[in-house]
C-alpha cells in the first residue's frame, strides 16, 4: 500500500493536469525502474506490470537513460519491448540520442534512431585539448569513453598508456573496443564520425586534481544544452504529449527531466533538489515505484 501523502500528491496531480489525455511517463533506468540484487539488474515485476497497465490505458512511456543503446538492448531491451509488445521510445546517452528500442523482422532487438545531437567539432577539440593539458603535466591515469552516433559501435574507450589497455578491458567489460593510439590519431578518428557523448574519468589523488579547477574526476561531455531534460522535451514534441502533464521518475542529479515534468517522482535517498511543475514526491525504491504506477493506472481508469 502507498503512503497517504503519496496518494494525496498523485491524486492532486491527476486533478490538476491533463495526464489522462495528454500525459506520459518518463523514467530513468538504473536505480529507478531497475533493481540491482547481488550484481543482477532486472525490471521488478511490479514495475513491469505498472508500466504495462498504463500503456494499455493509452499513456506512452519513455526510457530516459545515461546508458548507450547497445547496453540497453543487450541487458533488458527484450524485457522492455515485451511490456508493450511495441517499440519503446528511448532517450539514450544523457539526451543526445533518441530512438526506439525495437525488434526487426528477424526477431533481433535493434535501436531505431529518430534524432541525434552529436558534439560539434569544436566541442571535441576543446575536450581533447583538456586531455592534452593533463598529459603535458604527466597525468596519465586517464580513461576516455566515447559513444558514436551509430548505436552498433557501442562503447569505445581510449587510454594514453598502451600498457593499461588490458586492465581497462578487464574493468570495462561492456566496451566494444579499447585503444591507446596517439592523441592526434584519436582526434582524427573522433572528427571522422558523429560522437554523441564523451566521458572523461581521472584516477588521480584529490590534491593533484585540485590544481585543475575546471576538471571533475568524472566529466560527462555532450553538446551544449543537451541533457536528459532536453531529450525528454524533444521526445515529448516528437510523440506529441505534454511534458508538464507527465510523470517523471529518477534517482540522481543527472535526471534533469525531473524539473520539467508535472509530477516529479524521486526514487531512493539521494538529496535531490528537483521539483515537478505541479508536484513532487519521494519513493523508497523501484518496488514502491511499481506500486505507485499501479495506483496511477487505477486513478486513470476511474477517469476513463
C-alpha positions as CSV (number, residue, x, y, z in Angstrom):
1,X,0.0,0.0,0.0
2,X,1.2,3.5,-0.8
3,X,1.7,6.1,1.9
4,X,-1.2,8.5,2.4
5,X,1.0,11.5,1.4
6,X,2.0,9.8,-1.9
7,X,-1.6,9.0,-2.7
8,X,-2.7,12.6,-2.0
9,X,0.1,14.1,-4.2
10,X,-0.8,11.7,-7.0
11,X,-4.5,12.4,-6.7
12,X,-3.8,16.2,-6.8
13,X,-1.7,15.8,-9.9
14,X,-4.4,13.9,-11.6
15,X,-6.9,16.6,-10.8
16,X,-4.7,19.5,-11.9
17,X,-3.1,18.0,-15.0
18,X,-4.1,16.7,-18.4
19,X,-2.4,13.4,-17.7
20,X,-5.5,11.4,-18.7
21,X,-5.5,12.7,-22.3
22,X,-2.1,14.3,-22.9
23,X,0.5,13.0,-20.4
24,X,3.1,10.3,-20.5
25,X,5.6,8.6,-18.1
26,X,9.3,9.3,-18.4
27,X,11.6,7.1,-16.4
28,X,15.3,6.7,-15.7
29,X,16.6,3.1,-15.7
30,X,19.4,2.2,-13.2
31,X,18.3,2.9,-9.6
32,X,14.8,3.9,-10.7
33,X,12.9,1.4,-12.8
34,X,15.6,-1.2,-12.4
35,X,16.6,-3.1,-9.3
36,X,20.1,-4.5,-8.5
37,X,20.5,-7.5,-6.3
38,X,24.0,-9.0,-5.8
39,X,25.1,-7.8,-9.3
40,X,21.9,-8.9,-11.0
41,X,20.0,-6.0,-12.6
42,X,16.4,-6.5,-13.6
43,X,12.9,-4.9,-14.0
44,X,10.9,-5.7,-10.9
45,X,7.6,-7.4,-11.7
46,X,5.5,-4.5,-10.1
47,X,7.3,-2.0,-12.3
48,X,6.8,-4.1,-15.4
49,X,3.1,-4.6,-14.7
50,X,2.5,-1.0,-13.7
51,X,4.0,0.3,-17.0
52,X,2.1,-2.3,-19.0
53,X,-1.2,-1.2,-17.4
54,X,-0.6,2.5,-18.1
55,X,0.4,1.7,-21.6
56,X,-2.7,-0.4,-22.2
57,X,-4.7,2.7,-21.0
58,X,-3.1,4.8,-23.7
59,X,-0.4,6.6,-21.8
60,X,3.1,6.4,-23.6
61,X,6.2,5.7,-21.6
62,X,9.7,6.8,-22.4
63,X,13.0,5.4,-21.2
64,X,15.5,8.2,-20.4
65,X,18.9,6.8,-19.6
66,X,22.6,7.6,-19.4
67,X,23.2,4.1,-21.0
68,X,24.2,3.7,-24.6
69,X,21.6,1.9,-26.8
70,X,23.6,-1.3,-27.2
71,X,23.8,-1.7,-23.4
72,X,20.0,-1.3,-23.1
73,X,19.5,-3.8,-25.9
74,X,21.9,-6.4,-24.5
75,X,20.6,-6.4,-21.0
76,X,16.9,-5.8,-20.8
77,X,15.8,-4.5,-24.2
78,X,13.6,-7.5,-24.9
79,X,12.0,-7.3,-21.5
80,X,11.1,-3.7,-22.0
81,X,9.8,-4.4,-25.5
82,X,7.6,-7.2,-24.1
83,X,5.9,-4.7,-21.7
84,X,4.1,-3.1,-24.6
85,X,4.8,-5.5,-27.4
86,X,5.7,-2.5,-29.5
87,X,8.7,-0.2,-30.0
88,X,9.7,1.7,-26.8
89,X,10.6,5.4,-27.1
90,X,14.1,5.8,-25.6
91,X,16.3,8.8,-24.8
92,X,19.9,7.5,-24.6
93,X,23.3,8.9,-23.8
94,X,22.1,11.7,-21.5
95,X,19.7,13.2,-24.0
96,X,22.0,13.1,-27.1
97,X,20.4,10.2,-29.0
98,X,16.7,9.5,-29.4
99,X,15.0,6.4,-30.9
100,X,13.1,3.3,-30.3
101,X,14.0,0.0,-28.7
102,X,12.5,-2.2,-31.4
103,X,12.5,-5.7,-32.9
104,X,13.3,-6.3,-36.6
105,X,11.7,-8.9,-38.8
106,X,14.3,-11.5,-37.7
107,X,13.3,-11.1,-34.1
108,X,16.5,-9.2,-33.2
109,X,16.5,-6.3,-30.8
110,X,17.6,-3.0,-32.5
111,X,17.7,0.7,-31.9
112,X,15.8,2.7,-34.4
113,X,17.1,6.3,-34.4
114,X,14.8,9.2,-34.8
115,X,17.0,12.1,-33.8
116,X,20.6,12.8,-32.6
117,X,22.5,15.7,-31.2
118,X,26.2,14.9,-31.5
119,X,29.1,17.0,-30.2
120,X,30.4,19.8,-32.6
121,X,34.0,19.5,-33.9
122,X,34.9,22.5,-31.7
123,X,33.5,20.7,-28.6
124,X,35.5,17.6,-29.4
125,X,38.7,19.7,-29.8
126,X,38.0,21.5,-26.5
127,X,37.7,18.2,-24.7
128,X,40.9,16.8,-26.2
129,X,42.8,20.0,-25.6
130,X,42.0,19.4,-21.9
131,X,43.3,15.8,-22.1
132,X,46.5,17.2,-23.7
133,X,46.9,19.6,-20.9
134,X,46.7,16.7,-18.4
135,X,49.2,14.7,-20.4
136,X,51.6,17.6,-20.6
137,X,51.6,17.6,-16.8
138,X,52.4,13.9,-16.7
139,X,48.9,12.9,-15.6
140,X,48.3,9.6,-17.4
141,X,45.7,7.9,-15.3
142,X,43.0,8.9,-17.8
143,X,40.2,6.9,-19.4
144,X,38.2,8.5,-22.1
145,X,34.9,6.8,-23.1
146,X,33.1,7.9,-26.2
147,X,29.9,6.9,-27.9
148,X,29.4,7.2,-31.7
149,X,26.0,8.0,-33.1
150,X,26.0,4.6,-34.8
151,X,24.5,2.5,-32.0
152,X,26.1,-0.6,-33.3
153,X,29.5,0.7,-32.4
154,X,28.7,0.6,-28.7
155,X,31.1,1.9,-26.2
156,X,34.6,2.9,-27.3
157,X,37.5,3.6,-24.8
158,X,40.8,5.3,-25.1
159,X,43.7,5.4,-22.6
160,X,47.0,7.2,-23.2
161,X,49.2,4.3,-21.9
162,X,49.3,1.1,-24.1
163,X,50.3,-1.0,-21.0
164,X,46.9,0.0,-19.4
165,X,44.8,-1.4,-22.2
166,X,44.4,-4.9,-20.8
167,X,43.4,-3.6,-17.3
168,X,40.9,-1.2,-18.8
169,X,39.4,-4.0,-20.9
170,X,39.0,-6.2,-17.8
171,X,37.4,-3.3,-15.9
172,X,35.0,-2.1,-18.6
173,X,33.7,-5.4,-20.0
174,X,30.9,-3.6,-21.8
175,X,33.3,-1.8,-24.1
176,X,33.4,-2.8,-27.8
177,X,37.0,-1.5,-28.2
178,X,39.8,-0.2,-26.0
179,X,42.8,1.5,-27.7
180,X,45.8,3.6,-26.8
181,X,46.6,5.4,-30.1
182,X,48.3,8.7,-30.1
183,X,46.1,11.6,-29.2
184,X,46.5,13.2,-32.6
185,X,45.1,10.0,-34.2
186,X,42.3,9.8,-31.7
187,X,41.4,13.4,-32.6
188,X,41.3,12.5,-36.3
189,X,39.1,9.4,-35.6
190,X,36.6,11.4,-33.5
191,X,36.3,14.0,-36.2
192,X,35.6,11.3,-38.8
193,X,32.2,10.4,-37.3
194,X,29.4,11.8,-35.2
195,X,30.1,11.4,-31.4
196,X,27.1,11.8,-29.1
197,X,28.8,11.7,-25.7
198,X,32.2,11.5,-24.2
199,X,33.1,10.7,-20.5
200,X,36.5,11.6,-19.1
201,X,37.5,9.6,-16.0
202,X,40.5,10.5,-13.9
203,X,42.1,8.2,-11.3
204,X,44.4,10.7,-9.6
205,X,44.8,11.9,-5.9
206,X,42.4,14.6,-4.8
207,X,45.2,17.0,-4.0
208,X,46.6,16.7,-7.6
209,X,43.1,17.1,-9.1
210,X,42.7,20.4,-7.2
211,X,45.2,22.0,-9.4
212,X,42.7,21.7,-12.3
213,X,39.7,23.7,-11.1
214,X,38.0,23.2,-14.4
215,X,38.3,19.4,-14.2
216,X,36.0,17.0,-12.4
217,X,37.0,13.5,-11.6
218,X,34.1,12.2,-13.8
219,X,33.1,14.6,-16.6
220,X,30.2,13.9,-19.0
221,X,30.5,15.8,-22.2
222,X,27.5,16.4,-24.5
223,X,26.6,19.1,-27.0
224,X,26.0,22.4,-25.2
225,X,22.4,22.5,-23.9
226,X,21.9,18.7,-24.2
227,X,20.9,16.7,-21.1
228,X,18.1,14.4,-20.0
229,X,15.6,17.3,-19.8
230,X,16.4,18.4,-23.3
231,X,16.0,14.8,-24.6
232,X,12.7,14.5,-22.7
233,X,11.3,17.6,-24.3
234,X,12.4,16.6,-27.8
235,X,10.8,13.2,-27.3
236,X,7.6,14.8,-26.0
237,X,7.4,17.0,-29.0
238,X,8.0,14.1,-31.4
239,X,5.4,11.9,-29.8
240,X,3.0,14.8,-29.2
241,X,2.5,14.5,-25.5
242,X,2.6,17.3,-22.9
243,X,5.7,17.0,-20.6
244,X,4.1,19.3,-18.0
245,X,1.2,16.8,-17.7
246,X,3.5,13.9,-17.4
247,X,5.1,11.9,-14.6
248,X,8.9,11.6,-14.4
249,X,10.9,9.2,-12.2
250,X,14.6,9.3,-11.5
251,X,17.2,9.0,-8.8
252,X,20.3,11.1,-9.4
253,X,21.3,14.7,-10.2
254,X,21.7,13.7,-13.9
255,X,17.9,13.2,-14.1
256,X,17.2,16.8,-15.0
257,X,13.9,16.0,-16.7
258,X,12.5,15.8,-13.1
259,X,12.3,19.6,-13.2
260,X,10.3,19.7,-16.3
261,X,7.6,17.1,-15.7
262,X,4.3,17.8,-14.0
263,X,4.8,15.2,-11.2
264,X,8.4,14.6,-10.2
265,X,9.0,11.2,-8.5
266,X,12.3,11.0,-6.7
267,X,13.4,7.4,-6.1
268,X,15.9,6.4,-3.4
269,X,17.6,8.5,-0.8
270,X,19.9,11.0,-2.6
271,X,19.3,14.6,-1.6
272,X,17.9,15.8,-5.0
273,X,16.6,19.3,-5.4
274,X,14.3,18.8,-8.4
275,X,10.7,19.8,-8.1
276,X,7.9,19.0,-10.6
277,X,5.7,21.7,-12.1
278,X,2.7,20.5,-10.2
279,X,4.0,18.2,-7.5
280,X,6.9,16.3,-6.1
281,X,7.1,13.1,-4.1
282,X,9.7,10.6,-2.9
283,X,9.6,6.8,-3.1
284,X,11.8,4.3,-1.4
285,X,12.8,2.1,-4.3
286,X,11.8,0.6,-7.6
287,X,9.3,-1.8,-6.0
288,X,7.5,1.2,-4.4
289,X,7.6,2.8,-7.9
290,X,5.7,-0.2,-9.2
291,X,3.0,0.2,-6.6
292,X,2.8,3.9,-7.5
293,X,2.4,3.1,-11.2
294,X,-0.5,0.7,-10.4
295,X,-2.2,3.3,-8.3
296,X,-1.8,5.9,-11.1
297,X,-3.4,3.4,-13.5
298,X,-6.3,2.8,-11.1
299,X,-6.9,6.5,-10.8
300,X,-6.7,6.8,-14.6
301,X,-9.3,4.0,-15.1
302,X,-11.7,5.8,-12.8
303,X,-11.5,8.9,-15.0
304,X,-12.0,7.0,-18.3
